[in-house]
Amino acid sequence: MKAIRTFTVRPVLADSLAPLDRLASNWRWSWSRATYALFASMDPARWEEIGENPARMLGALGQDKLDQLARDGEFVGRVRAEDERLTAYLEGDRWFQNLEGDKPAHIAYFSPEFGVDGSLPQYSGGLGILAGDHLKSASDLGVPLTGVGLFYRAGYFRQSIGEDGWQRESYPLLDPYGLGLTLLRDEDAAPVEITLDLPGDRQLHSRVWVADIGRVPLLLLDSETPSNSEDMRRVTDRLYGGGGEHRLLQELLLGVGGVRAVRAWSALNGKPTPDVYHTNEGHAGFQGLERMSELITQDGLDFDQALAQVRASTVFTTHTPVPAGIDRFPRDLIADFLASSLFTGLDAGRAIALGLETYDGGDQGVFNMAVLGLHLGQHANGVSVLHGEVSRGMFGQLWPGVDTEEVPITSITNGVHAPTWVHPALKGVSERAWGNAHTDTHDWTDRGIVSDGELWGVRQHMKQQLVAEARRRVAASIQATGSGVVPSWVERILDPEVLTIGFARRVPTYKRLTLMLRDPERLTKLLTDPDRPVQIVIGGKSHPADDSGKILIQQLVRFSRDPQVRGRIVFLPDYEISLAKTLYPGCDVWLNNPLRPLEACGTSGMKAALNGALNLSILDGWWDEWYDGQNGWAIPTADTASNDEERDDAEASALYDLIEHQLVPRFYERENGLPLAWLGMVRHTMTELGKKATSDRMVRDYVTRLYVPAAAHDAALRANRFKEAKALAVFVSRVRDAWPRVHVDNVDSSGIPQQAQAGDTLEVRAGVRLDGLSPDDVAVELAYGRTNEDDALAGDRSVYRLSPVGKEVDGVTTFTGVLPLTVTGTFGYTVRVVPTHPQLVSPVELGLVTYAS
Ligand SMILES: *Cc1c(COP(=O)(O)O)cnc(C)c1O
């Protein structure tokens, strides 16, 4: 008999153990070594069995066991100590509190997925893990941020691999209470319910779960509530499960419902409503339309004023240059919702235009969530320097006439939460050596602090754990899917003494899971070398609807079952956070071979690096930025190849060469049993990447570069009953109307000397037709610098603003300035006109630029 619903009944805790409840319901336990150890020690075997979660642990331990622990003085002492530490963590001042100047009051951070811990499977891959790490670092830094997402009853799927090598999916249901989440309740203790009015007299209701991530609340909207009809209850059934309307309803709930939920939470907790809204990818784009609708109906703004206000306070992060990673809905489907009472007051036609692909190659029949995100977010970024560049090229057409380098999308490189991802054993070494487990201040290159023996010892220890875990997982997988009898070779798979390469990630085509199989003979030789073998550990889930990804997994699994290589190349099913935490530290080398430049950033290599693994990767995403010749190896990109096959051949062959001629000799070269040169690279990696690759660095960047300016813009526009928002809207419409007729009438260059010398100056006069705009509405700029063969201003150019002189004569206003000839060589300049207003972030963000011709 199968239960239709399950829930957890918790035993009563004695007073001395009461703090366990609070410790269990704050997810800080997942990155605090001591709190984690406290719960695990209650019953280590049980802890593993129930999937390492404190709330579940409290539900699983019987009253007897708890009573016994309540009488254990040592245990009770640890409970008290952990409780005090949690209080100190929650209350003390942190980085943000000590930041000078005006600061955001409250940032709402929207994401369709959050990867906080293995026991809360609300993520599919990098995007979600990044969101989880963002919350944790925001908490550690004291940033007043609230996460907003959905609670998926079955989360993302769990993967098993059949005897045929084919991926199977299962969707175990989650019990939010049993995991340590609490329901958001109003003053009368009734669950807060968020309701969306949908077309056709339908309503979508949801409740809100709160997960405390240290100091940061994470609000998760859940459509599983008695008020909903059966089909509406299924809206939050799975992450990325359905398509079409199901997906759209999820995104409406996330965006529209999310704004309402964060407002409800703020009011109930006496916190300011958010002044910054950050959307992680485009999925939550409707948050902006919901806020516009509010501003129109509640504050009496018109469409353009509301748009200005919303743009000012919105940060949009784009995460992928792969079109399949961007949500696009049929335009007609969206039209119904936008015209309904869900978005009261909003002009549906104009709202739709915000998401249309109005550029060459765009599809007029779709509504694109990335386009919406960019139109609604005045502050936008990609997630590595290279990805910023790629995004400016990819979305540049939304700013016609603007040079690609100037497209207003900046970049902030991703990072990872070190306290979550650094292995406890390595944290132990840090604590012994420096008294704390921080990564960003430790100099691992100092052999006097951590000896080669100690470093190699801990690396080997972490590898042994991976080997043991791999054997356990492979055995369990055979037991579950095969005949049930575990063959004896499983006890011998992997060898802690062998050079170990890890490769695990989602399996979209561009990540090229099977590149390593390109030349099976060559790979086999590397794996089976009698003296200096290599072993590879692999993991990865394919999206359930993506059969091409499942075929790749099957190819790999089949290859790995060949008795010749079996045990030297191992596929571990169900790659997720718990496996990842054992996998990264256990590998000597972390491999990544995407098709450049499709990997926006990539973060698994950073997690590996913080644990002392060396990276072996295509120069894409973060590695393009931070590869320095001593922290690993760069696989050369064959992007001049004439087709994909040729490119794969060339890159695979370079990969084998690197392994054979660089990695293997370096790894196996020993002095007194230790690979000293290898360890030198490990030390360098941990020291240098330990400073950069953390999400603390990333969140600080977001705060100072995007959140602080966004909050300032929001406040400036909102002040005095939206005075500036109204003024900005008037300004934008005035310059848009006039712009087609604005042009540079003449540029007087008669002052160019015959023989220009460095140090000379040159007076420039430009006559500009403003067609009714005032000289204050525009900046007439002189751009100058070195030119290339095409007479383009290449590389570093300077921009200098000219000043208006005299009155307008025959419709022409003159602007002048002095051009210093600072660089030698071929030199050029041009004059351009752009609108100027204090509330613009970039001079070209309106897409209005006029060049002299
Ligand atoms: C870090 C991580 C990812 C993302 O890794 P990429 O390098 O960005 O592909 C995916 N899944 C899990 C479980 C992770 O921990």
The ligand as an SDF file (V2000), in Angstrom:
LIG
                    3D

 15 15  0  0  0  0  0  0  0  0999 V2000
   29.1790   23.4050   -9.1570 C   0  0  0  0  0  0  0  0  0  0  0  0
   28.1820   22.4500   -9.6050 C   0  0  0  0  0  0  0  0  0  0  0  0
   27.6710   22.5070  -10.9120 C   0  0  0  0  0  0  0  0  0  0  0  0
   28.1100   23.5460  -11.9050 C   0  0  0  0  0  0  0  0  0  0  0  0
   29.3560   23.2400  -12.4430 O   0  0  0  0  0  0  0  0  0  0  0  0
   29.8360   23.8420  -13.8290 P   0  0  0  0  0  0  0  0  0  0  0  0
   31.2940   23.8130  -13.7780 O   0  0  0  0  0  0  0  0  0  0  0  0
   29.3240   25.2530  -13.8760 O   0  0  0  0  0  0  0  0  0  0  0  0
   29.2630   23.0020  -14.8940 O   0  0  0  0  0  0  0  0  0  0  0  0
   26.7240   21.5670  -11.2940 C   0  0  0  0  0  0  0  0  0  0  0  0
   26.2850   20.6440  -10.4370 N   0  0  0  0  0  0  0  0  0  0  0  0
   26.7650   20.5370   -9.1860 C   0  0  0  0  0  0  0  0  0  0  0  0
   26.2430   19.4720   -8.2840 C   0  0  0  0  0  0  0  0  0  0  0  0
   27.7170   21.4490   -8.7230 C   0  0  0  0  0  0  0  0  0  0  0  0
   28.1560   21.3640   -7.4610 O   0  0  0  0  0  0  0  0  0  0  0  0
  1  2  1  0
  2  3  1  0
  2 14  2  0
  3  4  1  0
  3 10  2  0
  4  5  1  0
  5  6  1  0
  6  7  2  0
  6  8  1  0
  6  9  1  0
 10 11  1  0
 11 12  2  0
 12 13  1  0
 12 14  1  0
 14 15  1  0
M  END
$$$$
